[in-house]
Amino acid sequence: MNRIDPCVKSDSSELLSLDQALEQIFASVKPVTGKQTLNLKDCLDRIIAEDIESGVNIPPHRNSSMDGYAFNTRDIVTSGLSNLTVAGTSWAGKPYSKSLSPGQCVRIFTGAAVPENADTVIMQEDIKRFDDSIEIPFGSVKAGENLRFPGDDVAKGQKVVSSGKRLRAEDLGVLASIGQLTVPVTRKLRVAFFSTGDELRTLGRHLEYGEIYDSNRYTLYGLLESLGVDALDMGAIPDNLEEIKTVLTEAAGVSDVIISTGGASVGEADFLFQALKAIGKIKFWKIAIKPGKPLLFGNINGQSYFGLPGNPVSVAVTFHKVVSPALKLMMGDKYQSPLTIKARCGSILTKAMGRQEFQRGLLEREENGELIVNPFRSQGSHVLSSMSQSNCYIVLPEESTGVRKGEYVDVELFATF
């Protein structure tokens, strides 16, 4: 039977903290099952599904870290100058294949294989070159200098990438270096999303009095695309209980996660709470953050559901702080708390106790090297330009009652998310 969990809070004094909300969400969601094997070039930003170990040493052979000359230090005299005959050249990809005779050396370039019976490389700047010989001053080189040894970077059998890591460009390079042509990754998370509201109109249509363009779906689309999920746009749904129940049911049948914007409160025109109560299960619907207090979380037919507020800034904040960590966990990614840094606040901030606030600001470095953050001129949850023209959140704890100009505050860069 559909019901509201006991943890659902109806009294504003019993709002869940952000940490409490995330704890409940993390206990509820599960990573997706299913893997696919992709060509390495197609794996950027995907979550690797298995540990990858190297079958080779990187580098695979001794090679030179400098342009210079390779030789054996037994041919160096104990004082004065040593003269060695240049027997040939070792190029990267075209090694010198013969053995060196006593008193011989080879011209060698960075990355080129070092002949088997050479034990060091001297930089070209440290010698004098004649037609077919070089002159090495005593004491200018030691055995083993300027050599790279097999396995210096990656040893055979070493774990290169661990399961659950989101692959970056550098990871692709490391995997290519060990010859990994294909990679097992978790399948993409399927996320259905829609917005609600009689006032919403699609782009390209003329707005009548009282109507607005549907910006939230475009914000959500961009946020979902940046995470690398399969995003299914279910459109804009009017404020009608039966239509909302229908789209929620349809979305649950084609996705792993459902996200809506608008209608998450308990006003007469807010039907998401009623719809979820009727066809699913509500875990909670209010959290102690600003903006973004009315946030529904539950499930429909076993699929996770997030009902975000309708105000556009609230959509971005709740996605960053609540939805994104949950989606990453479901994708098989590892959760990491956002990186916070300290900066001086460039102006006075006002705040009431009781909710953690995420005010928008612009973090910059002053001429003296100190970081300063200036809050956006308006912190209203309807001012979407505050997200577009800022680069960070100024994070104010629940107990804060405001900030004086020049006081240090915690800052989270948007790039963190």
N, C-alpha and C positions, 0 to 999 in steps of 0.2 A: 504494500500500500504506500502511495506517495505521502511524504511527510516532510516536515522541517526538522532537521537535526537539533538536538538539545543545545548545541553550541551556537545556534543562531541567536544574535542579540537584537532585541527590539528597543531597548532603552539606550539613548545616546550616551549615557554615562558608562555603558558596558561595551563600548567599541573595542574591537580587536586591535591590538597594535599591529604594525606591519610585520614584525617578527612572528607574532602569533598567527597571523593570517598565512604567512609563508610556511610555517610549520604544519598547519592543517593541509595546505595545498600539497606540499611535498609528500605528506603521508597518504594523500589520496591518489595522486597521479602516478602512472607507471611508464617506464620507457617503452617505446614502440618495439615490437618484435619484427623480424624480417630484415634481411640483408640483401644487398645487391653488389655485384662486382663490376667496377667501372675502370675504364682506361685512366691512367694517372692524370692526364690533362683535364679530365672531367671531375676531379675530386676536390677542387678548391672549395673551402668552406663547408665541406661535408664532414660528418662525424665518422671516424674510423671505427670499424666494428670488431677488429681483432688486433692483438699485438703483432707487430711486424719485426722480425729479427733479420739481421743481415747474413747473407750466405757468403759474403766476401769481406776481405779487409779493404778499408779505404784509408789511405791509398793502398793499392794492391802491391806496390813494390817501392823500393827506396827511390826517392827522386830529389831533385835539387830545389831548394827554396830561393835560390838566387841565380842570376846570370853570372857565370864565372868559369872556373876550371876545376875539374874533378881529378883527384890523384890519390896516391897512397902516401901517408905521412912518413913511412919508413924511408922514402926517397929524399926527405928534407935533412939537410946537414945541421949539425948542432950549433953552428955559428955562421955568420956571414950570409951570403946569398946562395940560393939553390936555383939551378937551371934545369927545367924540364922540357922535353920535346913534346910538341902538340901532335898527337897521333891521329886526331880526327875530331868529329863533332857529334854530340848527342843532343838531338832535338826532341821536343815534346812530341811524342807519337812516332818518332824515327830515331830509336836509340842507337848508340854505338854498340855494336854486337860483339866486338873482339875483346880479348883480354889485354890489359895493359902490361907492357913489359917494364922492368925496372927503369926508372928515369923518364917515364912517359906520363902524359896527362891528356885529357880531352877537353875541348871547348864544350861547355854545357849551358843549357838555357833553363829557365824556371819551369819546373814540372817535368823535365826530362829525366829518364831513368839513369841512375848512376851505375857505371860499370861495376861488375861484381867484385873486382879486386881493388876498387877505390874506396877510401874510407872518409873522405872529406871533400868539401868544395870551398874554394876561396873566391871571394867576390872579385869581379873584373877590375874594380877600382883599386884593389890592393896589390896588383902585380904590374910588371912592365912586360909588354908584348913585343917580341921581335918577329921576324918572318915566320919561323916555324918553331919557336920556343918561347917560354915565359921565364921571368926572373922573379923569384919569391923571396922577400926579405925574411930573415930569421925572426921567429916569434910572432909573425903576423897571422898564424892560423893554428888551430888545435884539432886533433882528430875528432871526427864526428860533427864538426861545425857545418851549418847550412844544409843539413840533410833532413828529409822527412822520411819516417820509417813506416813500414806496413802496419795498418791498424791505428796509426796516430789519431785519426779522426773517428773511425768506426772499426771495431774489431769484429771479426767473424763470429757469429753467434750472439752478438750484442743486440739488445732490444733497441730499435731505432725510434719507433712511435708506439705509444701505448693506446689501447682501446679506450674510446671515449673522448679522444682529442679532436677538436675541430682543426682541420688541416689548413695551414696557412701556406703562402707561396714558398716560404723557406722549407716547410715540411715536404712539399712536392720535390724541391731540389734535393733534399737528403734521400728521399725514396728513389729518385732517379739515379743518384750516385751509386746505389747498391743494385741497380738494374731492375727495380720493381716496376714491371709494365702495367699490372692491374692491381687494384686495391679493393678489399672488402669494406663497404660502408653501410651504415644503417639506412634503411629506406627513409624517404622524406616523410616528415609529419604532415598530415592533411588537416588543414584548418579552414573551416567554413566561417565566413563573417558577413554581417549585415548591419545596417543601421535602422533605427525606428524613428518615426515622427511624421505627423500629417503635414508639417511645414516644409519637409525636405523636397527639393527638386533636383533633377539630374542636370549636369552641365549642358549648356547649349539651349536651355529653355528660358524663356522670359519669366522673370520673377514678378508675381503679383504681390500686392500688399500683404504682409504677414508671412511671406515665404522666404526661405534661404536655400542656398546651394548646399548640397550634401558634401561637406569637406571631410567628415570623419572617416568615410570609407576610403578616401584617398590617403589619409594619414595611416590608417590601419594597413592598407595595401603596402605602402612603403615600409612600414615597420616589419610586416611579415616577410616581405621580399628580402629585407636586409638580414633576416635570420636564416633564409634558405629553406623555407617550408613550401609545400604546395598550397597556395592560397586560393580558395574557392569563393568568389564574390556572389553572395546570394541577393544583392540588391538592397533597395530601401523599402522598408515595410511600414505601412500606415499604422496608426495607433488603433489597432483592432485586435481584441484578444484572440479570436479564432484564427485570424491570419497569422498572428505571431506564434500560436501553438503549432500551426501547420508548418511554418518555415523551420521552427526548432526541431520538429520531428524529422523533416526532410534532411536538415543539416546533420542530425545525429546519424542518419543512415549512410552518409557519404564521407564522413570525416572522423578524425580522432578527437578534435577539439572544436568547440563552437564559441565564437566571440560576437557579441552584439554591442552596439552603442545606443544610449538613450533608453529611457523608460525603466531605469534600474531602481528608482526611488519608489515611494508608496503613494504618490499623488493619484488623483482620479484618472489621469491619462497615462499613468505608468503601469503598463500591463506585463512587463517581463517577470516581476515577482509573482503575479497571479498565474502566469503561464507555466513558469518553472514549478510552482507549487502543485499545479494540476497534472503535469506530465513527467515530472522529474523529481529530483531531491535537492533541497537547498542546504548547503553547508553553512554559509554565512552571507550577510549582505551589507555589512557596514564595517569600515576599518578607520582607524584613527589617524588619517592623513589628510592633508589639504594641499592642493585640491584632490578630490577623488574619494570622498567618504562613502557615497552609495555605490558599492561594488558587490554584485551578486556572484557567488561561486557555488557551484553544485554539479550535478551530472544528469544527463538524459540518456536512458538506455545504456548506461555504462560509459558514455562519452563525457569528458570534462566540459563544463560550460562556464564562461566568464561573461557577466553582464556589466559592461563598463558604463560610466555616466555619459550624459549627452554633451556636456560642455567640452569643447575641443581640447583645451589644455588638460583637462582631467583624463581624457582618452590617452594622451601621450604619457602622462605621469603614471597612471595605473598600468599601462602596458609596460613601461620601463621597469617599474618597481615590483609588479606582481605577475603580470602575464609572461613577460620575457623569461624570467628565471624558471617558471613552470614549463614553458615550451622547451627551453634548453634541456631541462632534466628529462623530458619525454623524448627528446631527440637522441638521448644517450650522452649528452654533454655533461660536464662537471660544473656544478654551481660554484661561483666565486662571488663573494660580496663585492660590491662596487668599490673601486679605489677612491679614497677620499684624500684631499690635500687641504692644507691650511692656507688661507689668504686673508688679507685685511679687507674689511668691508668698506666700500667707498661712500656709504651714506647710512642714515638711520633706517633700521627695519622695525616695523611694528608687528606684533604677533600676540594672540591670545593663548593662554595655556590650554593644554588638553589634547592637541593633535600635532603630530610631526608634520612640518611644512617643507615643501620643496619649491622655493621661490626661484624664479628664473633670473639669470645674471650673465654678465660678460666678464670672463676672466682674462686679464691681461698682465703683462710684465712691465713694470715701470722702468724708467731709465736707470734707477739705482739697483735694478735686478729683483726687486721685491714684487711678489704677486699681489694684485689687487682685484677685487671683484665688485662690479657695479651692478646693482639690481636693475632689472628692466623697469621702465617708468610706471607700468601698470601690472599688477599681479592678479587681475581678475581671471577667473577660470574660462572666461569666454574670449580672452585676448590671445588668439592663436599666434599672432605676430610675435608674442613674447617668446615662443618656442623657436620661431624661425630666426629671430635676430639675437638670440642668446646662444651661449655655448656650454652652459652648465646649470646645475641646480645648486642653490645655496640651501644647505640642509640645516633646519632648525629643529632641535629636539622638542618633544612634547612639553617639557617643563619650562622651555624658554618663554620669556615674556617680551622679547625684542632684542635688538642689537644696537649698540652705539657705533657711531662712525669711527673707523679706525680699529675696531675690535676684530679679533680673529674669528673666522667662521669656517665650518667644514664645507668643502666644495666637491661636487661630483661632476666631472666632465661628461657631456653627452656622448663623446666618443667611447666612453667606458661601456655604454650599452650596445 
